[in-house]
Amino acid sequence: MGGKILEYEAKTIKNEGFKQGVEQGIEQGIAGTVSILKNLGVPPQTILIKLQEQYHLSPEISKKYL
């Protein structure tokens, strides 16, 4: 029984680490997108709309990236 518990805990830790890595990657990708669009002179309102469309974000969440 102990082996199964350890295996489950290891899988949980692995999955949590993977999930955090993916979330961090998404955050970095969005931040990079915003940076590029700003450098290209895209208006903030357009950036917000594009973030919402591309990443399926709410208006409130998309605003935190500006």
Contacts in CASP RR format, 6 or more apart in sequence:
PFRMAT RR
TARGET T0000
AUTHOR 0000-0000-0000
METHOD contacts of the structure
MODEL  1
MGGKILEYEAKTIKNEGFKQGVEQGIEQGIAGTVSILKNLGVPPQTILIK
LQEQYHLSPEISKKYL
26 55 0 8 1.000
30 51 0 8 1.000
30 55 0 8 1.000
30 65 0 8 1.000
31 65 0 8 1.000
33 50 0 8 1.000
33 51 0 8 1.000
33 54 0 8 1.000
34 47 0 8 1.000
34 51 0 8 1.000
34 65 0 8 1.000
34 66 0 8 1.000
37 46 0 8 1.000
37 47 0 8 1.000
37 50 0 8 1.000
38 47 0 8 1.000
42 50 0 8 1.000
44 66 0 8 1.000
47 66 0 8 1.000
48 59 0 8 1.000
48 62 0 8 1.000
48 63 0 8 1.000
48 66 0 8 1.000
51 57 0 8 1.000
51 62 0 8 1.000
51 65 0 8 1.000
52 58 0 8 1.000
52 59 0 8 1.000
52 62 0 8 1.000
55 62 0 8 1.000
END
